Amino acid sequence: MSATRSIFFEIELPNATTWFYFSALLAVALFFKFNRLLSIRNGDVLSLFLPMPGFLLLSQYGLSPFWGYLWLLAASGYFLLRCLFDLTLVRRPALSPNLNFGGLAWLAGALFVSLIAVAARPPTTQAVPYSPYLGEGKGGPSKQRETAPGTMEPMRKQVARVLREQAPAEVDEELLELGVERGLTVLCHLVIAIGLVLIGWRHFEDLHAGMAAATFYLLLPYTYLLLPRAPLGVGRWDHAWPMALMIWMVLFFRWPTLAGAFLGLAAGTVFFPVLVLPLWLSFYRGRGARRFSLSFVLSAGLCLVVLRLILGSNGVLPPTVLASWKLSAWLPMPWRPPEGAMEGIWQGTALHWAYRLPIFLAYIAFVGATAFWPAPKDLAHAIALTAAVLIGIQFWYADQGGVYILWYLPLLLLLVFRPNLSACQPQPPGQDWLARLGRRLALVGRRILRLLRPTRSRPPVTRLVS
């Protein structure tokens, strides 16, 4: 019986290199248009695998990380130019995937079940090259790096600390922490995939394209980037969490209040969604900008208050949590070196400020330009510029710039499969659901006041008798 179980259920997971090649081959078979070799779709399908060699270079034990970061930044530069080029594309031919909707749905479901199976596997002691993104190294346990400021890493560490302190005595704290972390990651990937399908259905008016985007997302190797203590993992939940909220912001773009709430929740946990706020305020200019901004402020403030109460009640709100919003840690200040043991293409150079400061100033100018250009914006402009803003962070970010591909990957997939979206714009004032609800509530209120208003008693009429 044990031999039978070993034969049919002893599945060895592929390493990152194997998954890279096989996913690329399958992606070409599914989405490459062989009858239009020079189409933009074909270039996009191949270019989405550009960052993977950089991750593989970083995963090599004993190899200098300079070339890995250089490759990742070069790939980010290509994606940035692709997003800007997308602003000029008006006509988009309908290029359906090579597999029908049912086949894509089945494949997406199978990939997600595989993702759950990978997450459910116990930690392993298999020796693989060390990488902070691709697992443990030959040297044994994972390296302890200082907290990367400006990301959700401080929150991630405090969540793990709460789990260890609150876990029952009979429960393995390490397994509990790993299970919660992987469960949150799988949930974030599921929310993103569902959002991609719904955007294709509601805004692209092509459910097939939405399912293709979701299938491609689950197929790409970045979704399966390795976790510590596992030869194949399910990525990082703190990388996928903000994009899970921002994808649903795009889904509900016709409802400025809901869109602002989703963006506010993302900004309440990590800083970088705030950088797309000028862009989306320009998108809603005169068509719900006030409701969007008010909902954003309330949602972000409520998120910060709730996090403060939850972590403060457990006594685990050290200054490291506040590092997510600590400007001095990630701003490119030329008069001080980066804090902690941060890594990047410029790490170890005395003139790092000569690179970081000009890049940061150019980035701020670009973010400001998105508030005015192009005008007016449709949904295609908003998606492309949002992806461009998030990609631009990779070039000046103080720690591991280039590795945060999950911050913008779903938006790139929307660029690949989107049709012409010139008609997808916010509704004029007074025509959205909130305005209609307000008018109905006002009408009901007037009727209630009319019923509650006391009737005036008329004086009795006396007849004169002559």
C-alpha positions in Angstrom: 0.0 0.0 0.0 2.8 2.3 0.8 4.5 1.5 -2.6 1.2 2.4 -4.4 0.9 5.6 -2.5 4.5 6.4 -3.4 4.0 5.7 -7.1 0.8 7.7 -7.6 1.2 10.5 -5.1 4.9 11.1 -4.8 4.9 14.2 -6.9 8.1 16.2 -7.1 7.6 19.9 -7.7 9.7 21.6 -10.5 12.3 24.1 -9.7 12.0 27.8 -10.8 13.9 27.2 -14.0 11.8 24.3 -15.1 8.6 26.2 -14.3 9.9 29.2 -16.3 10.5 27.2 -19.5 7.4 25.1 -19.4 5.1 28.0 -18.6 6.6 30.0 -21.4 6.0 27.1 -23.9 2.4 26.7 -22.7 1.8 30.5 -22.9 3.0 30.6 -26.5 0.7 27.7 -27.4 -2.3 29.4 -25.7 -1.9 33.1 -26.6 0.6 33.4 -29.5 -1.0 34.4 -32.8 0.8 32.3 -35.4 -1.1 33.8 -38.3 0.1 37.4 -37.2 3.7 37.0 -36.2 4.3 40.8 -36.0 1.3 41.6 -33.9 1.6 43.5 -30.6 0.0 40.5 -28.8 2.9 38.2 -29.7 5.4 40.7 -28.4 3.5 41.1 -25.2 3.2 37.3 -24.6 7.0 36.9 -24.9 7.9 40.0 -23.0 6.0 39.1 -19.9 8.7 36.5 -19.2 11.5 39.0 -19.5 12.0 39.5 -15.7 12.4 35.8 -14.9 16.1 35.5 -15.9 16.8 38.3 -13.4 15.1 36.3 -10.6 17.1 33.2 -11.6 20.3 35.2 -11.5 19.4 36.5 -8.0 18.7 32.9 -6.9 22.2 31.6 -7.7 24.2 31.0 -4.6 27.4 33.0 -4.5 26.6 35.0 -7.6 26.9 38.8 -7.4 23.3 40.2 -7.4 24.4 43.2 -9.6 23.5 41.4 -12.8 20.2 40.2 -11.5 19.1 43.7 -10.5 20.4 45.1 -13.7 18.3 42.6 -15.7 15.2 43.3 -13.6 15.6 47.1 -14.1 16.1 46.6 -17.8 12.9 44.6 -18.0 11.1 47.2 -15.9 12.3 49.9 -18.4 10.8 47.9 -21.3 7.5 47.6 -19.4 7.5 51.3 -18.7 7.9 52.1 -22.4 5.2 49.6 -23.3 2.7 51.3 -21.0 3.5 54.7 -22.5 3.2 53.3 -26.0 -0.2 51.9 -25.1 -1.5 55.4 -24.7 -1.1 55.9 -28.5 -3.0 52.7 -29.4 -6.6 53.4 -30.3 -7.5 50.5 -32.6 -7.1 47.1 -31.0 -7.9 44.1 -33.2 -9.9 41.4 -31.6 -7.3 38.6 -31.1 -8.9 35.7 -29.2 -6.8 33.1 -27.4 -6.1 29.8 -29.1 -8.2 27.9 -26.6 -11.9 28.4 -26.0 -13.5 29.7 -22.9 -14.2 26.3 -21.4 -10.7 25.2 -21.9 -9.2 28.3 -20.3 -11.6 28.0 -17.4 -10.6 24.4 -16.8 -6.9 25.3 -17.0 -7.2 28.3 -14.7 -9.1 26.1 -12.2 -6.4 23.4 -12.4 -3.6 25.9 -11.9 -5.4 27.3 -8.9 -5.8 23.8 -7.4 -2.1 23.3 -8.0 -1.4 26.5 -6.2 -3.5 25.3 -3.2 -1.6 22.0 -3.3 1.7 23.7 -3.3 0.6 25.9 -0.4 -0.6 22.9 1.6 2.8 21.1 1.4 4.8 21.0 4.6 8.1 22.8 4.7 11.0 20.9 3.3 14.7 20.8 4.1 15.7 20.3 0.5 18.9 22.3 -0.3 18.4 24.8 -3.0 20.2 28.1 -3.8 19.4 30.9 -1.4 17.3 33.8 -2.5 15.1 36.2 -0.5 12.5 35.5 -3.2 13.2 32.0 -4.3 13.7 30.0 -1.1 16.4 28.9 1.2 20.0 28.5 0.4 22.8 25.9 0.7 23.9 27.6 3.8 20.9 26.5 5.8 18.2 28.8 7.2 17.0 31.8 5.4 19.1 34.9 5.8 17.8 37.5 8.1 17.5 40.8 6.3 16.4 44.1 7.9 12.9 45.2 7.3 12.4 46.8 3.8 10.8 50.1 4.6 7.9 51.4 2.6 6.5 47.9 2.0 4.2 45.7 4.0 7.2 43.7 5.4 6.9 45.4 8.9 3.2 44.4 9.0 4.0 41.0 7.8 6.5 40.4 10.6 4.1 41.7 13.2 1.3 39.4 12.0 3.7 36.5 12.3 4.6 37.7 15.8 0.9 37.8 16.8 0.4 34.3 15.5 3.4 33.0 17.5 2.2 34.6 20.7 -1.5 33.7 20.4 -1.0 30.1 19.2 -2.1 27.3 21.5 0.6 25.3 23.2 -0.1 22.2 21.3 0.1 23.9 17.9 3.4 24.2 16.1 4.0 28.0 15.9 6.2 27.8 12.8 3.6 25.7 10.8 0.8 28.0 11.9 2.7 31.0 10.7 3.6 29.4 7.4 0.0 28.2 6.9 -1.5 31.6 7.5 1.1 33.3 5.2 0.4 30.9 2.4 -3.3 31.0 2.9 -3.3 34.8 2.6 -1.2 34.5 -0.6 -3.5 32.0 -2.2 -6.5 34.2 -1.3 -4.9 37.3 -2.8 -4.1 35.4 -6.1 -7.7 34.2 -6.2 -9.1 37.7 -5.7 -6.9 39.1 -8.5 -7.9 36.3 -10.9 -11.6 36.8 -10.2 -11.2 40.6 -10.7 -9.5 40.0 -14.1 -12.3 37.8 -15.3 -15.0 40.3 -14.2 -13.1 43.3 -15.8 -13.1 41.4 -19.1 -16.8 40.6 -18.7 -18.0 44.1 -17.6 -15.6 46.5 -19.3 -14.0 44.7 -22.1 -17.4 43.1 -23.0 -15.5 39.9 -23.6 -15.6 37.2 -21.0 -13.2 35.2 -23.0 -10.5 37.9 -22.8 -11.0 38.2 -19.0 -10.6 34.4 -18.5 -7.5 34.5 -20.7 -6.0 37.3 -18.5 -6.7 35.3 -15.3 -5.3 32.1 -16.8 -2.1 33.9 -17.9 -1.8 35.3 -14.4 -2.0 31.9 -12.8 0.4 30.5 -15.4 3.2 33.0 -15.0 6.1 31.9 -12.8 6.0 35.1 -10.7 2.7 33.8 -9.1 4.7 30.8 -7.9 7.9 32.6 -6.7 9.4 30.5 -4.0 8.8 31.0 -0.3 11.4 30.1 2.4 11.4 26.4 3.4 9.7 25.2 0.2 11.1 24.2 -3.2 8.1 25.8 -4.8 5.9 28.3 -3.1 3.0 30.7 -3.7 4.6 34.1 -3.8 4.4 36.8 -1.1 1.0 37.9 0.2 2.3 41.3 1.1 3.3 41.8 -2.5 -0.1 40.6 -4.0 -2.4 42.3 -1.4 -2.3 45.9 -2.7 -2.8 44.8 -6.3 -5.8 42.6 -5.2 -7.5 45.8 -4.0 -6.4 48.0 -6.9 -7.7 45.5 -9.5 -11.1 45.8 -7.9 -10.8 49.5 -8.0 -10.5 49.2 -11.7 -13.5 46.9 -11.8 -15.7 49.4 -9.9 -14.3 52.5 -11.7 -17.9 53.6 -12.6 -18.6 53.9 -8.9 -16.2 56.6 -7.6 -17.1 55.9 -4.0 -16.3 52.2 -4.2 -13.1 52.8 -6.3 -11.8 55.3 -3.8 -12.5 52.9 -0.9 -10.5 50.1 -2.5 -7.6 52.5 -3.2 -7.8 53.8 0.3 -7.6 50.4 1.8 -4.5 49.6 -0.3 -2.9 53.0 0.7 -3.7 52.3 4.4 -1.3 49.3 4.4 1.6 50.4 2.1 2.7 53.7 0.7 2.9 53.3 -3.1 -0.9 53.3 -4.0 -0.9 57.0 -2.9 1.3 57.8 -5.9 -1.6 56.9 -8.3 -4.0 59.3 -6.6 -3.3 62.3 -8.8 -3.9 60.2 -11.9 -7.2 58.9 -10.7 -8.4 62.3 -9.5 -7.7 63.5 -13.0 -9.6 60.5 -14.4 -12.6 61.5 -12.3 -12.3 65.3 -12.8 -15.8 66.7 -12.9 -17.3 63.2 -12.8 -17.0 62.1 -9.2 -13.6 63.3 -8.1 -14.9 64.7 -4.8 -16.6 61.4 -3.9 -13.5 59.5 -4.9 -11.2 61.6 -2.8 -13.5 61.6 0.2 -13.9 57.9 0.1 -10.1 57.5 -0.3 -9.4 59.6 2.8 -12.0 57.9 4.9 -11.0 54.4 3.9 -7.3 54.9 4.4 -7.8 56.6 7.7 -10.1 53.8 8.9 -7.6 51.2 7.8 -4.8 52.9 9.8 -7.0 53.2 12.9 -8.1 49.6 12.7 -4.5 48.4 12.3 -3.4 50.6 15.2 -6.1 49.2 17.5 -5.5 45.6 16.5 -1.7 45.6 16.8 -1.8 48.0 19.7 -4.1 45.8 21.7 -1.6 42.9 21.4 1.3 45.1 22.4 3.1 44.6 19.1 3.2 48.0 17.6 6.9 48.8 17.6 8.5 51.5 15.5 9.2 49.0 12.7 5.5 49.1 11.8 5.7 52.8 11.3 8.6 52.2 8.9 6.0 51.6 6.2 5.5 55.3 6.0 8.9 56.5 7.1 10.1 58.8 4.4 13.7 59.0 5.4 14.1 55.2 4.7 13.1 55.2 1.1 13.5 58.8 -0.2 16.8 59.2 -2.2 18.5 61.6 0.2 21.9 62.4 -1.2 23.3 63.4 2.3 22.8 60.0 3.9 23.2 56.3 2.8 20.2 54.0 2.7 19.3 52.5 6.1 19.9 48.9 6.9 21.2 46.1 4.8 19.3 47.0 1.7 20.2 45.7 -1.7 20.0 47.1 -5.2 21.9 47.8 -8.4 23.7 50.8 -6.8 24.4 49.0 -3.5 28.0 49.5 -2.3 28.7 52.5 -4.5 29.7 55.8 -2.8 27.9 57.8 -5.5 24.6 56.1 -5.2 22.9 59.5 -4.8 24.0 60.5 -8.3 21.7 57.8 -9.6 18.9 57.9 -7.1 18.2 61.6 -6.9 17.8 62.4 -10.6 15.7 59.3 -11.1 13.5 60.3 -8.2 13.0 63.8 -9.4 12.2 62.7 -12.9 9.7 60.2 -11.4 8.0 62.9 -9.3 7.7 65.1 -12.4 6.1 62.1 -14.3 3.6 61.5 -11.5 2.6 65.2 -11.6 2.2 65.0 -15.4 -0.3 62.2 -15.1 -2.6 64.6 -13.3 -2.9 66.7 -16.5 -2.0 64.4 -19.5 -3.8 63.1 -21.3 -7.0 64.9 -20.8 -9.7 63.6 -20.7 -8.7 60.1 -19.8 -10.6 56.8 -20.6 -10.1 53.5 -18.8 -7.3 52.5 -21.2 -5.3 55.6 -20.2 -5.9 55.0 -16.5 -4.8 51.4 -16.6 -1.6 52.1 -18.7 -0.6 55.1 -16.5 -1.3 53.3 -13.3 1.0 50.5 -14.4 3.6 53.0 -15.5 3.5 54.8 -12.1 4.0 51.5 -10.2 6.8 50.4 -12.6 8.6 53.7 -12.1 9.0 53.0 -8.4 11.3 50.2 -9.2 14.0 52.5 -10.5 14.5 54.6 -7.3 13.2 52.4 -4.6 15.8 52.0 -1.9 15.6 48.2 -1.4 15.6 45.5 -4.1 14.3 47.8 -6.9 12.9 45.7 -9.7 11.7 42.6 -7.8 8.2 43.9 -7.0 6.6 42.7 -10.2 3.4 41.6 -8.5 2.7 45.3 -7.8 1.8 45.8 -11.5 1.6 42.4 -13.2 -2.2 42.2 -13.4 -2.3 45.7 -15.0 0.1 44.5 -17.7 -2.2 41.6 -18.4 -5.1 44.0 -18.9 -3.0 45.9 -21.4 -2.4 42.7 -23.3 -6.0 41.7 -23.7 -7.9 45.0 -23.6 -10.0 46.1 -26.6 -10.7 49.7 -27.5 -11.8 51.4 -24.3 -12.4 54.9 -25.5 -16.1 54.6 -24.4 -15.2 53.5 -20.9 -15.2 56.7 -18.9 -16.8 57.8 -15.6 -20.4 58.6 -15.7 -21.4 62.2 -15.9 -22.5 63.8 -12.6 -26.0 62.8 -11.4 -26.1 59.5 -13.4 -24.3 57.1 -11.2 -25.9 54.8 -8.6 -25.0 57.1 -5.6 -26.6 60.1 -7.2 -29.8 58.1 -8.0 -29.8 56.7 -4.5 -29.5 60.2 -3.1 -32.4 61.4 -5.1 -34.6 58.5 -4.1 -33.7 59.0 -0.4 -34.4 62.7 -0.7 -37.8 61.9 -2.4 -38.7 59.5 0.4 -37.6 62.0 3.0 -39.8 64.7 1.5 -42.8 62.3 1.5 -42.2 61.4 5.1 -42.0 65.0 6.2 -45.2 65.7 4.3 -47.0 63.0 6.1 -45.6 64.1 9.5 -46.5 67.7 8.9 -49.5 68.7 11.1 -52.6 69.7 9.2 -53.9 73.2 9.7 -57.3 73.3 11.3 -59.7 75.5 9.3 -62.0 77.8 11.2 -65.7 76.8 11.1 -67.7 78.4 8.3 -70.6 80.5 9.6 -73.5 81.3 7.4 -75.1 84.7 7.6 -78.9 84.5 8.0 -80.6 87.5 6.6 
